[in-house]
Amino acid sequence: MEMLRYLFAGALLLFGLFIVVTNYVRLIANYRNRKKDGHWSSPAPIVGPLFIIVGYSMLPFEFSEWIFLAIILDPDTVITVIGLPHLIKGLRK
């Protein structure tokens, strides 16, 4: 049963890393194609870091605060956190 938990935690961790890497690829693709066709793909904020944190917390390692750097290293989460006050300000008008 423990082995199943560790496999599930590893899968969550890898899926979270995949989402964060995909966010970087999407960001670069959006930058490269910004003038060609005008199509932008949408971000997936918080999802990747959330999977990473949950997966890491299920593993038998001592929990470290360094895992929260995943939130800062995800570009979509950073963009969302920076843009959230502007969104709230715009909704209040």
C-alpha atoms as one frame of an Amber mdcrd trajectory, in Angstrom:
protein
   0.000   0.000   0.000   2.867   2.345   0.754   4.397   1.606  -2.626   1.149
   2.601  -4.319   1.146   5.877  -2.380   4.712   6.621  -3.442   3.932   5.819
  -7.071   0.907   8.113  -6.953   2.966  10.872  -5.313   5.682  10.493  -7.944
   3.085  10.653 -10.710   1.623  13.841  -9.218   5.093  15.344  -8.920   6.002
  14.494 -12.504   2.659  15.745 -13.803   3.164  19.029 -11.957   6.655  19.380
 -13.423   5.230  18.626 -16.863   2.660  21.403 -16.455   5.305  23.929 -15.344
   7.573  23.020 -18.280   4.577  23.224 -20.630   3.833  26.700 -19.267   7.359
  27.789 -20.223   6.998  26.257 -23.696   3.618  27.961 -24.129   5.057  31.296
 -23.000   7.923  31.039 -25.499   5.558  29.952 -28.292   3.259  32.897 -27.543
   6.213  35.273 -27.688   7.495  33.836 -30.966   4.058  33.850 -32.645   2.772
  37.149 -31.320   2.759  38.898 -34.708   2.191  35.957 -37.057  -1.316  34.766
 -36.385  -2.461  36.532 -33.233  -3.333  33.271 -31.469  -2.415  32.979 -27.814
  -2.832  29.890 -25.692  -4.267  30.351 -22.249  -2.278  29.932 -19.031  -2.741
  27.294 -16.336  -1.735  29.097 -13.139  -1.331  27.376  -9.761  -2.117  23.901
 -11.206   1.482  22.759 -11.752   2.860  24.023  -8.435  -0.151  22.584  -6.617
   0.516  19.112  -8.041   4.206  19.440  -7.160   3.488  20.451  -3.548   0.847
  17.748  -3.017   3.037  15.062  -4.598   6.055  16.097  -2.548   4.059  16.123
   0.679   3.004  12.500   0.064   6.602  11.293  -0.248   8.538  10.092   2.817
  10.887  13.078   2.819  11.043  15.674   5.550   8.855  18.555   4.372  10.899
  21.559   3.366   9.765  25.102   2.697  11.911  25.099  -0.435   9.152  23.229
  -2.246   7.142  26.453  -2.311   9.668  27.827  -4.815   7.627  25.901  -7.383
   5.055  28.693  -7.087   7.651  31.315  -7.987   9.241  29.227 -10.753   5.959
  28.772 -12.624   5.610  31.698 -15.049   1.810  31.545 -15.286   1.384  31.663
 -11.524   3.695  34.677 -11.255   1.851  36.480 -14.067  -1.498  35.730 -12.398
  -0.348  36.919  -8.972   1.011  40.138 -10.482  -2.129  40.718 -12.564  -4.662
  39.890  -9.850  -4.648  43.349  -8.193  -5.159  44.963 -11.602  -8.074  42.619
 -12.309  -9.708  43.417  -8.970  -9.138  47.124  -9.545 -10.735  46.859 -12.981
 -13.751  44.993 -11.642 -14.376  47.641  -8.996 -14.789  50.412 -11.577
